[in-house]
């Protein structure tokens, strides 16, 4: 089955993208709670390991299947990518993102020409990271403060219904189904929701 292109497929004839796409981590990008199900340090066993790291006791973790391609496609499109997680283990979360290697090349390396690396550290695909306990309202207020991007130009994927509170700021909230994580289909649904919510601005060329 051919997977949809997550950044160029259209909705209602539009291929406009939000300026910022944010993701929760636990049960959104990977299938566990990083503060409960794994014990640091989190490391690759082999230099060539892709999308997998292991904890102190050999427990493996990695992104859901479609996540690496989604993150890289957003990077290619130069959409600002943010992480917004309320985990109580921010150091472990950052370590996982640093250690997870994904197939692909950063834009800056492509622009440099030949000899570009063929793998990228997942953390390099995130432009902003707000990883600490507390209300996601705080996370998004910090993201807005640091980026200057309007809330209406943000999409947020999260598996917990309580975090829908960010919609009160104007953020397009996308609920990720439990156990499913962010798939191409879920990702596209979020883009469609954002485009529908911003239809007037898009038609005016303001989004």
Secondary structure as UniProt FT lines:
FT   TURN            6..8
FT   TURN            12..13
FT   STRAND          20..23
FT   TURN            27..29
FT   TURN            34..36
FT   TURN            47..48
FT   STRAND          53..54
FT   TURN            56..57
FT   STRAND          60..61
FT   TURN            65..66
FT   HELIX           67..76
FT   TURN            77..78
FT   STRAND          80..85
FT   HELIX           90..99
FT   STRAND          101..103
FT   HELIX           107..112
FT   TURN            114..115
FT   STRAND          119..121
FT   HELIX           122..125
FT   STRAND          128..131
FT   HELIX           136..147
FT   HELIX           151..153
FT   STRAND          154..158
FT   HELIX           161..169
FT   STRAND          172..175
FT   TURN            178..180
FT   HELIX           184..197
FT   HELIX           199..203
FT   TURN            204..205
//
